[in-house]
Amino acid sequence: MSDKIFIDDIEIFAKHGTFIGEKFRSQRFLISAKAQFDATRAKTSDMISHTVDYTELLETMLEAVQGSSFNLLERLAQHIADKIFQRFQSITLLDIVIKKFPDSLADKSFSSLGFSSTFLRNEK
């Protein structure tokens, strides 16, 4: 099975990080997800109920990122994966990429920094 749905670079402002200022002032994040599932039925039925609805996937990601605050991007990625797996039983594998643009490193030269991980259903 190699069916995947993806959402790239959702721009979200949220409060995640280890520095005190990061807990009180929203920062810019770009978050992407690629979800593997079996789309065999959707390919023939043309029914949204037979696939992963990307609007629901987007909503789940927004709720996970904006409804919490974590020190580490690693923990945030796990939280996003947990929420997605809870909502979508058909997803078996999930790639999450989180890019962050911290003000605390504004004097450094880079386009973004972040964390990426692959999650399997029931893996923690």
Secondary structure, 3 states (H helix, E strand, C coil): CCCEEEEEEEEEEECCCCCHHHHHCCEEEEEEEEEECCCHHHHHHCCHHHCCCHHHHHHHHHHHHHCCCCCCHHHHHHHHHHHHHHHCCCCCEEEEEEEECCHHHCCCCCCCEEEEEEEECCCC
